Amino acid sequence: MQIKTTLEKVNEALSKIQDNGGKVTVQGSAGAFSIQGVIGRFFYQEHAEMLTVTIDEKPWLVRIERVEDEIKIFFK
């Protein structure tokens, strides 16, 4: 999924993930995260202010649409 956002918002969201017990790894403008059973990867294109997020794993009872909606709110 793609999210139009700023680098500041991305950094705030990654800090919140860590503050809430999640894990974040960052290498340049890409990285990975995991929190509450959701594991994903991201890539931020600063010139376009576009964040691309890929969900690799999620709790099986949770619909992917629900996970995507929460992620969009988190990074905006």
C-alpha positions as CSV (number, residue, x, y, z in Angstrom):
1,M,0.0,0.0,0.0
2,Q,1.1,3.6,-0.6
3,I,0.6,6.4,1.8
4,K,1.2,10.1,1.1
5,T,3.0,11.4,4.1
6,T,6.1,13.4,5.3
7,L,9.4,12.1,6.6
8,E,8.6,13.7,10.0
9,K,5.3,11.7,10.3
10,V,7.2,8.5,9.3
11,N,9.8,9.0,12.0
12,E,7.1,9.8,14.6
13,A,5.2,6.6,13.7
14,L,8.4,4.5,13.9
15,S,9.1,6.0,17.3
16,K,5.5,5.1,18.4
17,I,6.0,1.6,17.3
18,Q,9.1,1.3,19.5
19,D,7.4,3.1,22.4
20,N,4.6,0.5,22.3
21,G,6.9,-2.5,22.4
22,G,7.4,-3.0,18.7
23,K,10.6,-3.4,16.8
24,V,11.9,-1.2,14.0
25,T,15.0,-1.5,11.8
26,V,16.0,1.2,9.4
27,Q,18.6,1.2,6.6
28,G,18.5,4.5,4.8
29,S,15.0,5.1,3.5
30,A,13.9,1.5,3.9
31,G,13.3,-0.8,6.9
32,A,11.1,-3.2,8.7
33,F,8.7,-3.2,11.6
34,S,6.8,-5.6,13.8
35,I,4.2,-4.9,16.4
36,Q,1.3,-7.0,17.8
37,G,1.7,-9.8,15.3
38,V,2.0,-7.5,12.3
39,I,5.3,-7.7,10.4
40,G,6.0,-5.5,7.5
41,R,8.5,-3.6,5.4
42,F,8.6,0.0,4.2
43,F,10.3,2.3,1.8
44,Y,10.1,6.1,1.9
45,Q,10.6,8.2,-1.2
46,E,11.3,11.7,0.2
47,H,11.0,13.6,-3.1
48,A,7.5,12.2,-3.7
49,E,6.5,12.1,0.0
50,M,5.3,8.6,-0.6
51,L,5.6,5.7,1.9
52,T,5.2,2.2,0.5
53,V,4.3,-0.4,3.1
54,T,4.2,-4.2,2.6
55,I,2.6,-6.4,5.2
56,D,4.4,-9.8,5.4
57,E,2.5,-11.3,8.3
58,K,-0.6,-10.5,10.4
59,P,-2.7,-12.3,12.9
60,W,-4.9,-14.7,11.0
61,L,-8.1,-13.5,12.7
62,V,-7.6,-9.9,11.6
63,R,-8.7,-8.9,8.1
64,I,-6.0,-7.3,6.0
65,E,-8.2,-4.3,5.3
66,R,-8.3,-3.6,9.1
67,V,-4.5,-3.8,9.3
68,E,-4.1,-1.5,6.3
69,D,-6.5,1.0,7.7
70,E,-4.7,1.1,11.0
71,I,-1.3,1.5,9.3
72,K,-2.6,4.4,7.2
73,I,-3.9,6.2,10.2
74,F,-0.6,5.6,12.0
75,F,1.7,7.0,9.3
76,K,-0.5,10.1,8.4
